[in-house]
Amino acid sequence: IEDGGTLVVPGFHVCFEQWQVALGRVEGHLASYGAYTKGDTNNWLVAREGGGASYKFTMSDPIYSLARRVPVREGDFLVWDQRMVHGSRPNDSNAFRMAQFVKAFRRAPVSEERIARRTAAIERGLRAAGSFESLTPLGRRVFGLDDNLDECEATEKDIK
């Protein structure tokens, strides 16, 4: 399919922890580059600032035989567990394709320090965009800006 699109490996999230342990030490997979170069035969890990990383598979990795394309239409919202192998193929068509990614995560396994850094970054971005003051209580909860996440009632303003 020449317009690329999202690929996932169904069920991979179930064996993610086992796969991660089998990889061994992270340092052995770090790369100083982030893009695939034709002829690469080793998978690599691209570290992210502030923690986290993305594991990159070469085009010759057998994981591609397990990948399935997820067809979506304009306006669709696709959600998956980030432990599931996912990615996209290049858009080699003349058709325009655009996607917006939204990352959500559970608070429980994340340290309070990391939550504070993420919250501060989100608030800076919202303030820079001029949107911070207009957030509803539900919006503040969605962005993780409220201290009390257990209590939040949606109002008519939130639903509109």
N, C-alpha and C positions, 0 to 999 in steps of 0.2 A: 504494500500500500504506500503510495508515494507521498501522501501528506503526513506521514509519521503518526504521531499520537501517543497516548499513554499506554505503557506496557506494565503489567504486574505479573508476579509469579504467585498464583493462587496457593494459599496454605503455607507460604514460607514463614509467616509470623509464628506458626506453631513450633517450628524447629529452629527459630532464630537464635535462642540462647545456646543451644547445642552447636550450631554453626559458628557462633561467635567464640565459644570456648575452643573449638577445633582450630580456629585461625591462629591461636597462640598470641604472642606478644604483639601489641599494636605497632611498636617501633619497626618491626620487620616489614610492615606494609605501607609505611608512610612514603609519600612521593613528593618531590619538589615541583611537580607539574600537576595540572588539574584536568588536562584534556587528553583524550585518546589520540595516539599517533599511529598511523598505519604501520602495521608490523609489530606492535606491542604484543607480547605474549604473557606478561604477568599482570595480574590484577593489582590494584593499588588503593590506598586510602588517602583521601584528601582531608586534612585537618581543618577545622573551622575555628576562627577566633573566638575565644571565650569558652571553648569546649565543644565536644561533638565532632563528628566527621561523617564523610560520605565514602562508602566503599564503591569503587568503580570496577566494573567487569570489562575485560577486553571483549571484542566482538567474537573471538574464537572460544569464549568460555561456554561450556555445555549448558549453563543456566539459561541461555537464550532459547534453547529448545523447549524449556518449560514456560516461557513467557507467553502471555496472552494479551492481545490488544483489547483495550476497553473503548468501544466507540461511544462518543458523547456528542450531543448536539449543542448548539449555541444556547447558553443559559443553564446548562446542566451543572450540577454540583457533585463532584466525585470525592468520596471520603474513603480513606484506607488507613490501616494501622501502619505506622512508619517502619515497623519491623518487617513488613512485607517488601520484598525486592520490588522496586518500581523505577520507572524511568521513561524515556521517550525516544523515539527514532527521529532522525532529521526530517524536516519538511522539504521534500524535493519537488513539490508541486508549485504551481503558480498561485495557489489558493492561500489566502492569509489565514494564519492560525495564531491564536493568542490564548494564554492561560494565566490565571491568577492563583497563586498558591497561598494557602492559609495554613499555618502550622498550629496545632493544638497539642497539648500534652497533659498528662496527669500530674498533679502537684505532688503526690505522695513520694515518688522516688527521686524528686529533685530537691537539692539542698536549699535551705532558706536563703543562703547567699546568692545562689544562681537565680532564684525567684526574684530577689530584690533587684539584681542587675537587669533581668528581663523586664520587670515592671517599670524601672526607671527608663529603659530604652523605649518602651512603648509610650510612656507618658511624654518623653521628649519628642517622639515622632508625632503624636497627636497634637501637642502644643505647636510644633512647627507647621503643621497643616491647618492650624486654627480650629481644630475640632474638639479639643479637650473640654472646654467650658460647656459645650452643648451635649455632652454624653448623658444619657439617661441612667438611672440606677442599673437597669439590665445591661446597658452598654458598658458601664464600669465593671460589672461582674464578668461579662464576656472577655474583656481585656485584662482581667485579673487585677484590677485597680482597687477593689474593695477589700478591706481587712476581714470583714465578716462575709464569707462566701456561702454560709449556710442559710442566710436569710436574704432573700431577694424576691420581691413580687414584681411581676410585669405589670406595667400600667398601660392605659390606652395609647399613650405617646410611644411606648416601647414597641407596640404591636403594629403601628402604622408604618 
